[in-house]
Amino acid sequence: MEKLLYRVTETAQMLGLSRSKVYVLIQGGVLPSVRIDGSRRIKAEDLLAYVAALSSAA
């Protein structure tokens, strides 16, 4: 089974970005995230949608 939620560090690795850049994307509303207790997680579907939007914007 594939993961449904990714940590910020995992997301940064997959996108080839820094962890702080992922937080900037989250804070700017560009990359949606969810909060579970004190942890920030990114849904797999939101990550895919973000990457798809990059392709269509280019």
Biopython code that builds the backbone (N, CA, C, O; Angstrom):
import numpy as np
from Bio.PDB.StructureBuilder import StructureBuilder

atoms = [
    (1, "MET", "N", (0.838, -1.182, 0.000)),
    (1, "MET", "CA", (0.000, 0.000, 0.000)),
    (1, "MET", "C", (0.885, 1.247, 0.000)),
    (1, "MET", "O", (1.850, 1.336, 0.758)),
    (2, "GLU", "N", (0.549, 2.187, -0.842)),
    (2, "GLU", "CA", (1.295, 3.435, -0.927)),
    (2, "GLU", "C", (0.890, 4.369, 0.207)),
    (2, "GLU", "O", (-0.242, 4.316, 0.686)),
    (3, "LYS", "N", (1.807, 5.214, 0.631)),
    (3, "LYS", "CA", (1.525, 6.144, 1.718)),
    (3, "LYS", "C", (0.465, 7.157, 1.306)),
    (3, "LYS", "O", (0.412, 7.588, 0.154)),
    (4, "LEU", "N", (-0.370, 7.527, 2.256)),
    (4, "LEU", "CA", (-1.390, 8.543, 2.026)),
    (4, "LEU", "C", (-0.931, 9.926, 2.462)),
    (4, "LEU", "O", (-1.364, 10.940, 1.915)),
    (5, "LEU", "N", (-0.046, 9.953, 3.457)),
    (5, "LEU", "CA", (0.471, 11.210, 4.002)),
    (5, "LEU", "C", (1.988, 11.176, 4.038)),
    (5, "LEU", "O", (2.593, 10.145, 4.332)),
    (6, "TYR", "N", (2.590, 12.310, 3.736)),
    (6, "TYR", "CA", (4.049, 12.424, 3.748)),
    (6, "TYR", "C", (4.485, 13.512, 4.722)),
    (6, "TYR", "O", (3.820, 14.540, 4.851)),
    (7, "ARG", "N", (5.603, 13.282, 5.406)),
    (7, "ARG", "CA", (6.193, 14.306, 6.260)),
    (7, "ARG", "C", (6.799, 15.395, 5.373)),
    (7, "ARG", "O", (7.037, 15.178, 4.184)),
    (8, "VAL", "N", (7.040, 16.545, 5.953)),
    (8, "VAL", "CA", (7.622, 17.660, 5.205)),
    (8, "VAL", "C", (8.990, 17.267, 4.653)),
    (8, "VAL", "O", (9.316, 17.605, 3.515)),
    (9, "THR", "N", (9.786, 16.564, 5.437)),
    (9, "THR", "CA", (11.110, 16.160, 4.964)),
    (9, "THR", "C", (11.011, 15.184, 3.791)),
    (9, "THR", "O", (11.813, 15.252, 2.859)),
    (10, "GLU", "N", (10.042, 14.287, 3.833)),
    (10, "GLU", "CA", (9.849, 13.350, 2.717)),
    (10, "GLU", "C", (9.405, 14.102, 1.463)),
    (10, "GLU", "O", (9.861, 13.815, 0.357)),
    (11, "THR", "N", (8.517, 15.057, 1.655)),
    (11, "THR", "CA", (8.029, 15.864, 0.533)),
    (11, "THR", "C", (9.173, 16.649, -0.087)),
    (11, "THR", "O", (9.294, 16.724, -1.310)),
    (12, "ALA", "N", (10.008, 17.232, 0.756)),
    (12, "ALA", "CA", (11.157, 18.003, 0.266)),
    (12, "ALA", "C", (12.087, 17.117, -0.556)),
    (12, "ALA", "O", (12.564, 17.531, -1.613)),
    (13, "GLN", "N", (12.347, 15.908, -0.080)),
    (13, "GLN", "CA", (13.212, 14.982, -0.821)),
    (13, "GLN", "C", (12.602, 14.623, -2.166)),
    (13, "GLN", "O", (13.302, 14.604, -3.178)),
    (14, "MET", "N", (11.313, 14.339, -2.189)),
    (14, "MET", "CA", (10.666, 13.939, -3.442)),
    (14, "MET", "C", (10.666, 15.061, -4.470)),
    (14, "MET", "O", (10.801, 14.817, -5.669)),
    (15, "LEU", "N", (10.512, 16.299, -3.989)),
    (15, "LEU", "CA", (10.474, 17.447, -4.900)),
    (15, "LEU", "C", (11.854, 18.011, -5.204)),
    (15, "LEU", "O", (12.002, 18.832, -6.109)),
    (16, "GLY", "N", (12.863, 17.581, -4.460)),
    (16, "GLY", "CA", (14.202, 18.121, -4.649)),
    (16, "GLY", "C", (14.325, 19.539, -4.132)),
    (16, "GLY", "O", (15.084, 20.345, -4.670)),
    (17, "LEU", "N", (13.566, 19.840, -3.073)),
    (17, "LEU", "CA", (13.560, 21.165, -2.469)),
    (17, "LEU", "C", (14.056, 21.068, -1.033)),
    (17, "LEU", "O", (14.188, 19.978, -0.478)),
    (18, "SER", "N", (14.323, 22.210, -0.451)),
    (18, "SER", "CA", (14.689, 22.217, 0.964)),
    (18, "SER", "C", (13.425, 22.118, 1.808)),
    (18, "SER", "O", (12.319, 22.398, 1.346)),
    (19, "ARG", "N", (13.619, 21.718, 3.037)),
    (19, "ARG", "CA", (12.506, 21.609, 3.971)),
    (19, "ARG", "C", (11.863, 22.976, 4.199)),
    (19, "ARG", "O", (10.640, 23.087, 4.291)),
    (20, "SER", "N", (12.693, 24.012, 4.288)),
    (20, "SER", "CA", (12.158, 25.356, 4.508)),
    (20, "SER", "C", (11.352, 25.849, 3.309)),
    (20, "SER", "O", (10.370, 26.570, 3.486)),
    (21, "LYS", "N", (11.746, 25.474, 2.097)),
    (21, "LYS", "CA", (10.982, 25.865, 0.908)),
    (21, "LYS", "C", (9.611, 25.201, 0.918)),
    (21, "LYS", "O", (8.625, 25.820, 0.518)),
    (22, "VAL", "N", (9.534, 23.954, 1.367)),
    (22, "VAL", "CA", (8.239, 23.276, 1.466)),
    (22, "VAL", "C", (7.349, 24.013, 2.461)),
    (22, "VAL", "O", (6.155, 24.183, 2.219)),
    (23, "TYR", "N", (7.932, 24.454, 3.589)),
    (23, "TYR", "CA", (7.148, 25.224, 4.551)),
    (23, "TYR", "C", (6.667, 26.547, 3.955)),
    (23, "TYR", "O", (5.561, 26.993, 4.259)),
    (24, "VAL", "N", (7.478, 27.175, 3.116)),
    (24, "VAL", "CA", (7.068, 28.417, 2.438)),
    (24, "VAL", "C", (5.876, 28.135, 1.517)),
    (24, "VAL", "O", (4.928, 28.919, 1.473)),
    (25, "LEU", "N", (5.924, 27.022, 0.787)),
    (25, "LEU", "CA", (4.812, 26.645, -0.089)),
    (25, "LEU", "C", (3.546, 26.373, 0.718)),
    (25, "LEU", "O", (2.446, 26.727, 0.293)),
    (26, "ILE", "N", (3.702, 25.752, 1.865)),
    (26, "ILE", "CA", (2.554, 25.467, 2.729)),
    (26, "ILE", "C", (1.971, 26.770, 3.274)),
    (26, "ILE", "O", (0.760, 26.984, 3.219)),
    (27, "GLN", "N", (2.831, 27.634, 3.796)),
    (27, "GLN", "CA", (2.375, 28.899, 4.370)),
    (27, "GLN", "C", (1.735, 29.801, 3.329)),
    (27, "GLN", "O", (0.829, 30.573, 3.643)),
    (28, "GLY", "N", (2.201, 29.706, 2.096)),
    (28, "GLY", "CA", (1.637, 30.513, 1.015)),
    (28, "GLY", "C", (0.356, 29.941, 0.436)),
    (28, "GLY", "O", (-0.261, 30.555, -0.435)),
    (29, "GLY", "N", (-0.048, 28.772, 0.911)),
    (29, "GLY", "CA", (-1.279, 28.161, 0.422)),
    (29, "GLY", "C", (-1.122, 27.462, -0.912)),
    (29, "GLY", "O", (-2.110, 27.032, -1.507)),
    (30, "VAL", "N", (0.102, 27.344, -1.388)),
    (30, "VAL", "CA", (0.363, 26.699, -2.674)),
    (30, "VAL", "C", (0.305, 25.182, -2.551)),
    (30, "VAL", "O", (-0.152, 24.489, -3.460)),
    (31, "LEU", "N", (0.770, 24.681, -1.421)),
    (31, "LEU", "CA", (0.785, 23.249, -1.152)),
    (31, "LEU", "C", (-0.034, 22.991, 0.116)),
    (31, "LEU", "O", (0.422, 23.293, 1.219)),
    (32, "PRO", "N", (-1.227, 22.439, -0.034)),
    (32, "PRO", "CA", (-2.066, 22.187, 1.147)),
    (32, "PRO", "C", (-1.438, 21.144, 2.070)),
    (32, "PRO", "O", (-0.703, 20.261, 1.628)),
    (33, "SER", "N", (-1.742, 21.266, 3.344)),
    (33, "SER", "CA", (-1.248, 20.299, 4.314)),
    (33, "SER", "C", (-2.284, 20.117, 5.409)),
    (33, "SER", "O", (-3.225, 20.900, 5.539)),
    (34, "VAL", "N", (-2.089, 19.069, 6.191)),
    (34, "VAL", "CA", (-2.957, 18.812, 7.336)),
    (34, "VAL", "C", (-2.086, 18.758, 8.577)),
    (34, "VAL", "O", (-0.889, 18.476, 8.509)),
    (35, "ARG", "N", (-2.704, 19.030, 9.700)),
    (35, "ARG", "CA", (-1.989, 19.007, 10.968)),
    (35, "ARG", "C", (-2.543, 17.869, 11.814)),
    (35, "ARG", "O", (-3.750, 17.786, 12.043)),
    (36, "ILE", "N", (-1.667, 17.006, 12.270)),
    (36, "ILE", "CA", (-2.043, 15.901, 13.143)),
    (36, "ILE", "C", (-1.218, 16.085, 14.411)),
    (36, "ILE", "O", (0.005, 15.945, 14.403)),
    (37, "ASP", "N", (-1.912, 16.400, 15.498)),
    (37, "ASP", "CA", (-1.247, 16.787, 16.744)),
    (37, "ASP", "C", (-0.274, 17.924, 16.424)),
    (37, "ASP", "O", (-0.714, 18.987, 15.987)),
    (38, "GLY", "N", (1.010, 17.740, 16.624)),
    (38, "GLY", "CA", (1.969, 18.798, 16.330)),
    (38, "GLY", "C", (2.687, 18.610, 15.014)),
    (38, "GLY", "O", (3.626, 19.343, 14.703)),
    (39, "SER", "N", (2.251, 17.631, 14.238)),
    (39, "SER", "CA", (2.955, 17.288, 12.995)),
    (39, "SER", "C", (2.227, 17.813, 11.771)),
    (39, "SER", "O", (0.998, 17.805, 11.709)),
    (40, "ARG", "N", (2.992, 18.260, 10.815)),
    (40, "ARG", "CA", (2.457, 18.728, 9.539)),
    (40, "ARG", "C", (2.629, 17.599, 8.539)),
    (40, "ARG", "O", (3.716, 17.031, 8.434)),
    (41, "ARG", "N", (1.578, 17.263, 7.802)),
    (41, "ARG", "CA", (1.629, 16.204, 6.792)),
    (41, "ARG", "C", (1.027, 16.714, 5.488)),
    (41, "ARG", "O", (0.142, 17.570, 5.489)),
    (42, "ILE", "N", (1.525, 16.173, 4.373)),
    (42, "ILE", "CA", (1.026, 16.524, 3.045)),
    (42, "ILE", "C", (0.370, 15.285, 2.458)),
    (42, "ILE", "O", (0.968, 14.210, 2.414)),
    (43, "LYS", "N", (-0.873, 15.451, 2.006)),
    (43, "LYS", "CA", (-1.583, 14.328, 1.394)),
    (43, "LYS", "C", (-0.949, 14.001, 0.050)),
    (43, "LYS", "O", (-0.524, 14.895, -0.681)),
    (44, "ALA", "N", (-0.889, 12.719, -0.265)),
    (44, "ALA", "CA", (-0.310, 12.272, -1.533)),
    (44, "ALA", "C", (-1.039, 12.914, -2.708)),
    (44, "ALA", "O", (-0.401, 13.324, -3.678)),
    (45, "GLU", "N", (-2.351, 13.005, -2.635)),
    (45, "GLU", "CA", (-3.128, 13.586, -3.742)),
    (45, "GLU", "C", (-2.837, 15.079, -3.909)),
    (45, "GLU", "O", (-2.838, 15.581, -5.033)),
    (46, "ASP", "N", (-2.588, 15.794, -2.811)),
    (46, "ASP", "CA", (-2.237, 17.216, -2.903)),
    (46, "ASP", "C", (-0.843, 17.404, -3.498)),
    (46, "ASP", "O", (-0.596, 18.352, -4.242)),
    (47, "LEU", "N", (0.052, 16.499, -3.164)),
    (47, "LEU", "CA", (1.397, 16.540, -3.731)),
    (47, "LEU", "C", (1.355, 16.314, -5.243)),
    (47, "LEU", "O", (2.017, 17.021, -6.003)),
    (48, "LEU", "N", (0.576, 15.331, -5.668)),
    (48, "LEU", "CA", (0.429, 15.060, -7.104)),
    (48, "LEU", "C", (-0.215, 16.232, -7.833)),
    (48, "LEU", "O", (0.189, 16.576, -8.943)),
    (49, "ALA", "N", (-1.219, 16.844, -7.207)),
    (49, "ALA", "CA", (-1.891, 17.997, -7.815)),
    (49, "ALA", "C", (-0.935, 19.181, -7.952)),
    (49, "ALA", "O", (-0.974, 19.900, -8.950)),
    (50, "TYR", "N", (-0.078, 19.383, -6.953)),
    (50, "TYR", "CA", (0.907, 20.462, -7.010)),
    (50, "TYR", "C", (1.867, 20.254, -8.179)),
    (50, "TYR", "O", (2.149, 21.191, -8.926)),
    (51, "VAL", "N", (2.363, 19.046, -8.337)),
    (51, "VAL", "CA", (3.300, 18.747, -9.417)),
    (51, "VAL", "C", (2.601, 18.887, -10.775)),
    (51, "VAL", "O", (3.190, 19.402, -11.725)),
    (52, "ALA", "N", (1.358, 18.434, -10.865)),
    (52, "ALA", "CA", (0.601, 18.570, -12.121)),
    (52, "ALA", "C", (0.395, 20.038, -12.469)),
    (52, "ALA", "O", (0.461, 20.409, -13.641)),
    (53, "ALA", "N", (0.146, 20.876, -11.466)),
    (53, "ALA", "CA", (-0.048, 22.300, -11.706)),
    (53, "ALA", "C", (1.242, 22.950, -12.202)),
    (53, "ALA", "O", (1.192, 23.897, -12.987)),
    (54, "LEU", "N", (2.389, 22.453, -11.756)),
    (54, "LEU", "CA", (3.663, 22.970, -12.245)),
    (54, "LEU", "C", (3.821, 22.696, -13.731)),
    (54, "LEU", "O", (4.304, 23.547, -14.478)),
    (55, "SER", "N", (3.415, 21.516, -14.154)),
    (55, "SER", "CA", (3.525, 21.142, -15.559)),
    (55, "SER", "C", (2.628, 21.995, -16.437)),
    (55, "SER", "O", (3.024, 22.401, -17.529)),
    (56, "SER", "N", (1.424, 22.267, -15.962)),
    (56, "SER", "CA", (0.490, 23.036, -16.784)),
    (56, "SER", "C", (0.833, 24.516, -16.793)),
    (56, "SER", "O", (0.454, 25.227, -17.724)),
    (57, "ALA", "N", (1.544, 24.999, -15.775)),
    (57, "ALA", "CA", (1.910, 26.407, -15.716)),
    (57, "ALA", "C", (3.112, 26.721, -16.600)),
    (57, "ALA", "O", (3.330, 27.876, -16.966)),
    (58, "ALA", "N", (3.885, 25.704, -16.942)),
    (58, "ALA", "CA", (5.096, 25.933, -17.736)),
    (58, "ALA", "C", (4.825, 26.139, -19.196)),
    (58, "ALA", "O", (5.757, 26.341, -19.975)),
]
sb = StructureBuilder()
sb.init_structure("model")
sb.init_model(0)
sb.init_chain("A")
sb.init_seg("    ")
for serial, (resi, resn, name, xyz) in enumerate(atoms, 1):
    if name == "N":
        sb.init_residue(resn, " ", resi, " ")
    sb.init_atom(name, np.array(xyz, "f"), 0.0, 1.0, " ", f" {name:<3s}", serial, name[0])
structure = sb.get_structure()
